[in-house]
Amino acid sequence: MGNLPAQTSETNIPLQTRGHLQTDGPVQSQGPMQPDGLVDAHGQSRLVVVDLARVLAILFMVQGHTLDVLLVPAYRAGVVFQSWLFLRGLTAPMFFMLSGISFTLASTKYWDAYLRPSARLFKRLRRFGFFVLLGYALHFPVKSFHDFRYLDAAGWQAWLQVDVLQCVGLTLLFLQALVWMAGTPERFAKLAAGAGAFVVLFAPISWEIGWARFLPLSVASYLTAQTGSLFPMLPWSGYVLLGSALGYIIQRQKWSSDSLARKPMIMGAAAMVLAAGCIALVPLHPYGNIYFWTISPGVFLLKSGCVLLELALLSWVTRKITIPEQATRSIAQESLVVYFVHVCILYGCIWHDGLRQMIGANLTVLPTLAWIGALLASMLVMAWTWNWYKRTEPGISMLTRMAVIVMAIAYLK
């Protein structure tokens, strides 16, 4: 959601098979955000900035999708809109990089538990697998299991497209495999960085290969956007892999929330942005004539650098303002719930129509802003309330989740 590469128009397929125009990837925290329990000068947990960044990404995600669904096309032009579009395009990279950072911070805190069979490991694998399954559920192409017999090729392709949840879920599973392979956090960080570089550099080549000719569509969709995938793992998993390597640096240097704005972070971000500019301007085309804003390694460097600058800016903010840590963490931990609910409200799903079907892109600026405000407020309240409910009534909340899943499956019979 809110990414320039993900702005593809819908295909003419049945309503229930339509994917989201853009889908940013919220992923819940993988464990405590304070690997060694340190606090900053204001007494806040050392990486509250990670949760603050995730909350900011949630706000950008909801407002971006609402505008995408409701604003009349005549207003989608001009310098202001294009600037907003670029900022919106940073939402998914931020979610992805934060997922990688959180993964590494949690892994280094409980490293031994993730190296061998344990309850913590099985919970992690179950969670990542759920991300993948939920991603396919959001694109479920029929209203009943019996209707699969009538599904045409376009319907299968729409269902098997890779969206943000499949991409992030499978990448996090790959990172867990790297934990097993590496054995130590330092080797893990090196492998993650190397894998990220390979993904970004190989992605333009992968997109030119007709993978669907010799691989199942379900597999090919992870390797290229030719099949309609909005977030194929090449190049999008590169952001998660970069975040995981960055997470190791943060943990190793013991950077706190108010110290991420140090010179190494800012200089690294500036170097990325400068390198992206050089790639865009220098008349060298090793990949041929590719579009810079979709698949070029330059756009990866540009967006990654911008995300690092955002983290540095938020780090500076935490030095000046005391952040309500518990509320921030509560909302950040429910980013997956916010994602699922707001997508169903805006884009619809197999259970009901959304605002796209009921209203469509027919509103001017002020009514659209009113809808944005209403959805932002409702999503924040819902996230905080649900997190509080899980903490105070863990047993009942678990039964509630199970009941929702059972009713959703029963609906399809």
TAVENQUI-V288329 format. One record per residue. N is the residue number from 1. SS is DSSP state (2 for helix, 1 for strand, 0 for the rest). Layout:
n=N ss=SS
n=N ss=SS
//
This chain:
n=1 ss=0
n=2 ss=0
n=3 ss=0
n=4 ss=2
n=5 ss=2
n=6 ss=2
n=7 ss=0
n=8 ss=0
n=9 ss=0
n=10 ss=0
n=11 ss=0
n=12 ss=0
n=13 ss=0
n=14 ss=0
n=15 ss=2
n=16 ss=2
n=17 ss=2
n=18 ss=0
n=19 ss=0
n=20 ss=0
n=21 ss=0
n=22 ss=0
n=23 ss=0
n=24 ss=0
n=25 ss=0
n=26 ss=0
n=27 ss=0
n=28 ss=0
n=29 ss=0
n=30 ss=0
n=31 ss=0
n=32 ss=0
n=33 ss=0
n=34 ss=0
n=35 ss=0
n=36 ss=0
n=37 ss=0
n=38 ss=0
n=39 ss=1
n=40 ss=0
n=41 ss=0
n=42 ss=0
n=43 ss=0
n=44 ss=0
n=45 ss=1
n=46 ss=0
n=47 ss=0
n=48 ss=2
n=49 ss=2
n=50 ss=2
n=51 ss=2
n=52 ss=2
n=53 ss=2
n=54 ss=2
n=55 ss=2
n=56 ss=2
n=57 ss=2
n=58 ss=2
n=59 ss=2
n=60 ss=2
n=61 ss=2
n=62 ss=2
n=63 ss=2
n=64 ss=2
n=65 ss=2
n=66 ss=2
n=67 ss=2
n=68 ss=2
n=69 ss=2
n=70 ss=2
n=71 ss=1
n=72 ss=0
n=73 ss=2
n=74 ss=2
n=75 ss=2
n=76 ss=0
n=77 ss=0
n=78 ss=0
n=79 ss=2
n=80 ss=2
n=81 ss=2
n=82 ss=2
n=83 ss=2
n=84 ss=2
n=85 ss=2
n=86 ss=2
n=87 ss=2
n=88 ss=2
n=89 ss=0
n=90 ss=2
n=91 ss=2
n=92 ss=2
n=93 ss=2
n=94 ss=2
n=95 ss=2
n=96 ss=2
n=97 ss=2
n=98 ss=2
n=99 ss=2
n=100 ss=2
n=101 ss=2
n=102 ss=2
n=103 ss=2
n=104 ss=2
n=105 ss=2
n=106 ss=2
n=107 ss=2
n=108 ss=2
n=109 ss=2
n=110 ss=0
n=111 ss=2
n=112 ss=2
n=113 ss=2
n=114 ss=2
n=115 ss=2
n=116 ss=0
n=117 ss=0
n=118 ss=0
n=119 ss=2
n=120 ss=2
n=121 ss=2
n=122 ss=2
n=123 ss=2
n=124 ss=2
n=125 ss=2
n=126 ss=2
n=127 ss=2
n=128 ss=2
n=129 ss=2
n=130 ss=2
n=131 ss=2
n=132 ss=2
n=133 ss=2
n=134 ss=2
n=135 ss=2
n=136 ss=2
n=137 ss=2
n=138 ss=2
n=139 ss=0
n=140 ss=0
n=141 ss=0
n=142 ss=0
n=143 ss=0
n=144 ss=0
n=145 ss=2
n=146 ss=2
n=147 ss=2
n=148 ss=2
n=149 ss=2
n=150 ss=2
n=151 ss=0
n=152 ss=0
n=153 ss=2
n=154 ss=2
n=155 ss=2
n=156 ss=2
n=157 ss=2
n=158 ss=2
n=159 ss=2
n=160 ss=2
n=161 ss=0
n=162 ss=0
n=163 ss=0
n=164 ss=2
n=165 ss=2
n=166 ss=2
n=167 ss=2
n=168 ss=2
n=169 ss=2
n=170 ss=2
n=171 ss=2
n=172 ss=2
n=173 ss=2
n=174 ss=2
n=175 ss=2
n=176 ss=2
n=177 ss=2
n=178 ss=2
n=179 ss=2
n=180 ss=2
n=181 ss=2
n=182 ss=2
n=183 ss=0
n=184 ss=0
n=185 ss=2
n=186 ss=2
n=187 ss=2
n=188 ss=2
n=189 ss=2
n=190 ss=2
n=191 ss=2
n=192 ss=2
n=193 ss=2
n=194 ss=2
n=195 ss=2
n=196 ss=2
n=197 ss=2
n=198 ss=2
n=199 ss=2
n=200 ss=2
n=201 ss=2
n=202 ss=2
n=203 ss=2
n=204 ss=2
n=205 ss=2
n=206 ss=2
n=207 ss=0
n=208 ss=0
n=209 ss=0
n=210 ss=0
n=211 ss=2
n=212 ss=2
n=213 ss=2
n=214 ss=0
n=215 ss=0
n=216 ss=0
n=217 ss=2
n=218 ss=2
n=219 ss=2
n=220 ss=2
n=221 ss=0
n=222 ss=0
n=223 ss=0
n=224 ss=0
n=225 ss=0
n=226 ss=0
n=227 ss=0
n=228 ss=0
n=229 ss=0
n=230 ss=0
n=231 ss=0
n=232 ss=0
n=233 ss=2
n=234 ss=2
n=235 ss=2
n=236 ss=2
n=237 ss=2
n=238 ss=2
n=239 ss=2
n=240 ss=2
n=241 ss=2
n=242 ss=2
n=243 ss=2
n=244 ss=2
n=245 ss=2
n=246 ss=2
n=247 ss=2
n=248 ss=2
n=249 ss=2
n=250 ss=2
n=251 ss=2
n=252 ss=2
n=253 ss=2
n=254 ss=0
n=255 ss=0
n=256 ss=0
n=257 ss=0
n=258 ss=0
n=259 ss=0
n=260 ss=0
n=261 ss=0
n=262 ss=0
n=263 ss=2
n=264 ss=2
n=265 ss=2
n=266 ss=2
n=267 ss=2
n=268 ss=2
n=269 ss=2
n=270 ss=2
n=271 ss=2
n=272 ss=2
n=273 ss=2
n=274 ss=2
n=275 ss=2
n=276 ss=2
n=277 ss=2
n=278 ss=2
n=279 ss=2
n=280 ss=2
n=281 ss=2
n=282 ss=0
n=283 ss=0
n=284 ss=0
n=285 ss=0
n=286 ss=0
n=287 ss=0
n=288 ss=0
n=289 ss=0
n=290 ss=0
n=291 ss=0
n=292 ss=2
n=293 ss=2
n=294 ss=2
n=295 ss=2
n=296 ss=0
n=297 ss=2
n=298 ss=2
n=299 ss=2
n=300 ss=2
n=301 ss=2
n=302 ss=2
n=303 ss=2
n=304 ss=2
n=305 ss=2
n=306 ss=2
n=307 ss=2
n=308 ss=2
n=309 ss=2
n=310 ss=2
n=311 ss=2
n=312 ss=2
n=313 ss=2
n=314 ss=2
n=315 ss=2
n=316 ss=2
n=317 ss=2
n=318 ss=2
n=319 ss=2
n=320 ss=2
n=321 ss=0
n=322 ss=0
n=323 ss=0
n=324 ss=0
n=325 ss=2
n=326 ss=2
n=327 ss=2
n=328 ss=2
n=329 ss=2
n=330 ss=2
n=331 ss=2
n=332 ss=2
n=333 ss=2
n=334 ss=0
n=335 ss=2
n=336 ss=2
n=337 ss=2
n=338 ss=2
n=339 ss=2
n=340 ss=2
n=341 ss=2
n=342 ss=2
n=343 ss=2
n=344 ss=2
n=345 ss=2
n=346 ss=2
n=347 ss=2
n=348 ss=0
n=349 ss=0
n=350 ss=0
n=351 ss=0
n=352 ss=0
n=353 ss=0
n=354 ss=0
n=355 ss=2
n=356 ss=2
n=357 ss=2
n=358 ss=2
n=359 ss=0
n=360 ss=0
n=361 ss=0
n=362 ss=0
n=363 ss=1
n=364 ss=0
n=365 ss=2
n=366 ss=2
n=367 ss=2
n=368 ss=2
n=369 ss=2
n=370 ss=2
n=371 ss=2
n=372 ss=2
n=373 ss=2
n=374 ss=2
n=375 ss=2
n=376 ss=2
n=377 ss=2
n=378 ss=2
n=379 ss=2
n=380 ss=2
n=381 ss=2
n=382 ss=2
n=383 ss=2
n=384 ss=2
n=385 ss=2
n=386 ss=2
n=387 ss=2
n=388 ss=2
n=389 ss=2
n=390 ss=2
n=391 ss=2
n=392 ss=2
n=393 ss=0
n=394 ss=2
n=395 ss=2
n=396 ss=2
n=397 ss=2
n=398 ss=2
n=399 ss=2
n=400 ss=2
n=401 ss=2
n=402 ss=2
n=403 ss=2
n=404 ss=2
n=405 ss=2
n=406 ss=2
n=407 ss=2
n=408 ss=2
n=409 ss=2
n=410 ss=2
n=411 ss=2
n=412 ss=0
n=413 ss=0
//
